[in-house]
Amino acid sequence: MSWPGTENLRKLAKLKGWGFEELQTYLEGKVPLRSLSVQQLLAEVRSLPFEDAVRVAKVALETIAARETLGKGYSYPPENIDLQAG
């Protein structure tokens, strides 16, 4: 198996909203460090318009359910969750 080139990995990281180092961490099977603290994230969610807050809540609940089902061996983000769906 061959890995994509560095430039393609940088593009992938950007698409996911991560830095290159965060993507490397993810590819090593570890959860990347968050760029926002939980308090900052909660403040962001509280400032969202209603429709966007509903989407965040939906993804949060789906993520919790997936983690509960998969146990400690989960990977995030689950590929079947559509972050753009309303």
C-alpha positions as a Markdown table, in Angstrom:
| # | Residue | x | y | z |
|---|---|---|---|---|
| 1 | Met | 0.0 | 0.0 | 0.0 |
| 2 | Ser | 1.4 | 3.4 | -0.9 |
| 3 | Trp | 0.6 | 6.7 | 0.9 |
| 4 | Pro | -0.5 | 9.8 | -1.0 |
| 5 | Gly | 2.1 | 12.5 | -1.4 |
| 6 | Thr | 2.6 | 15.3 | 1.1 |
| 7 | Glu | 0.8 | 17.9 | -1.0 |
| 8 | Asn | -2.3 | 15.6 | -1.3 |
| 9 | Leu | -2.2 | 15.0 | 2.4 |
| 10 | Arg | -2.1 | 18.7 | 3.0 |
| 11 | Lys | -5.1 | 19.2 | 0.7 |
| 12 | Leu | -7.0 | 16.4 | 2.6 |
| 13 | Ala | -6.2 | 18.0 | 5.9 |
| 14 | Lys | -7.5 | 21.3 | 4.7 |
| 15 | Leu | -10.7 | 19.7 | 3.5 |
| 16 | Lys | -11.2 | 18.3 | 6.9 |
| 17 | Gly | -10.4 | 21.6 | 8.6 |
| 18 | Trp | -7.3 | 20.2 | 10.2 |
| 19 | Gly | -3.6 | 21.1 | 10.1 |
| 20 | Phe | -1.2 | 18.7 | 8.5 |
| 21 | Glu | 0.0 | 17.5 | 11.9 |
| 22 | Glu | -3.5 | 16.7 | 13.0 |
| 23 | Leu | -4.1 | 14.6 | 9.9 |
| 24 | Gln | -0.9 | 12.7 | 10.6 |
| 25 | Thr | -2.1 | 12.0 | 14.1 |
| 26 | Tyr | -5.4 | 10.8 | 12.8 |
| 27 | Leu | -3.7 | 8.5 | 10.3 |
| 28 | Glu | -1.6 | 7.0 | 13.1 |
| 29 | Gly | -4.9 | 5.9 | 14.7 |
| 30 | Lys | -5.0 | 8.6 | 17.3 |
| 31 | Val | -7.6 | 11.3 | 17.9 |
| 32 | Pro | -6.2 | 14.7 | 16.9 |
| 33 | Leu | -6.0 | 17.4 | 19.5 |
| 34 | Arg | -8.9 | 19.9 | 19.4 |
| 35 | Ser | -8.1 | 23.4 | 18.3 |
| 36 | Leu | -11.0 | 24.7 | 20.5 |
| 37 | Ser | -11.5 | 24.1 | 24.2 |
| 38 | Val | -14.8 | 22.6 | 25.2 |
| 39 | Gln | -15.8 | 26.0 | 26.6 |
| 40 | Gln | -14.9 | 27.7 | 23.3 |
| 41 | Leu | -16.8 | 25.1 | 21.4 |
| 42 | Leu | -19.9 | 25.5 | 23.6 |
| 43 | Ala | -19.8 | 29.2 | 23.1 |
| 44 | Glu | -19.6 | 28.8 | 19.4 |
| 45 | Val | -22.6 | 26.4 | 19.4 |
| 46 | Arg | -24.6 | 28.8 | 21.5 |
| 47 | Ser | -24.0 | 31.6 | 19.0 |
| 48 | Leu | -25.2 | 29.5 | 16.0 |
| 49 | Pro | -28.5 | 30.2 | 14.3 |
| 50 | Phe | -31.2 | 27.7 | 15.3 |
| 51 | Glu | -30.9 | 25.5 | 12.1 |
| 52 | Asp | -27.2 | 25.2 | 12.5 |
| 53 | Ala | -27.4 | 24.4 | 16.2 |
| 54 | Val | -29.9 | 21.6 | 15.3 |
| 55 | Arg | -27.4 | 20.1 | 12.8 |
| 56 | Val | -24.7 | 20.2 | 15.5 |
| 57 | Ala | -26.9 | 18.5 | 18.0 |
| 58 | Lys | -27.9 | 15.8 | 15.5 |
| 59 | Val | -24.2 | 15.1 | 14.7 |
| 60 | Ala | -23.3 | 15.1 | 18.4 |
| 61 | Leu | -26.1 | 12.5 | 19.1 |
| 62 | Glu | -25.1 | 10.4 | 16.2 |
| 63 | Thr | -21.5 | 10.5 | 17.3 |
| 64 | Ile | -22.4 | 9.5 | 20.9 |
| 65 | Ala | -24.5 | 6.6 | 19.6 |
| 66 | Ala | -21.8 | 5.4 | 17.3 |
| 67 | Arg | -19.2 | 5.5 | 20.0 |
| 68 | Glu | -21.5 | 3.7 | 22.4 |
| 69 | Thr | -22.0 | 1.0 | 19.8 |
| 70 | Leu | -18.4 | 0.6 | 18.8 |
| 71 | Gly | -16.9 | 1.0 | 22.2 |
| 72 | Lys | -13.3 | 2.1 | 22.6 |
| 73 | Gly | -12.3 | 1.1 | 19.0 |
| 74 | Tyr | -14.3 | 3.9 | 17.4 |
| 75 | Ser | -13.0 | 6.1 | 14.7 |
| 76 | Tyr | -14.1 | 9.7 | 14.1 |
| 77 | Pro | -15.6 | 11.2 | 12.1 |
| 78 | Pro | -18.0 | 8.4 | 11.1 |
| 79 | Glu | -18.0 | 8.4 | 7.3 |
| 80 | Asn | -21.8 | 7.9 | 7.1 |
| 81 | Ile | -22.7 | 11.2 | 8.8 |
| 82 | Asp | -23.5 | 14.0 | 6.4 |
| 83 | Leu | -22.5 | 17.2 | 8.1 |
| 84 | Gln | -24.3 | 19.2 | 5.4 |
| 85 | Ala | -27.7 | 17.6 | 5.8 |
| 86 | Gly | -30.4 | 19.6 | 7.4 |
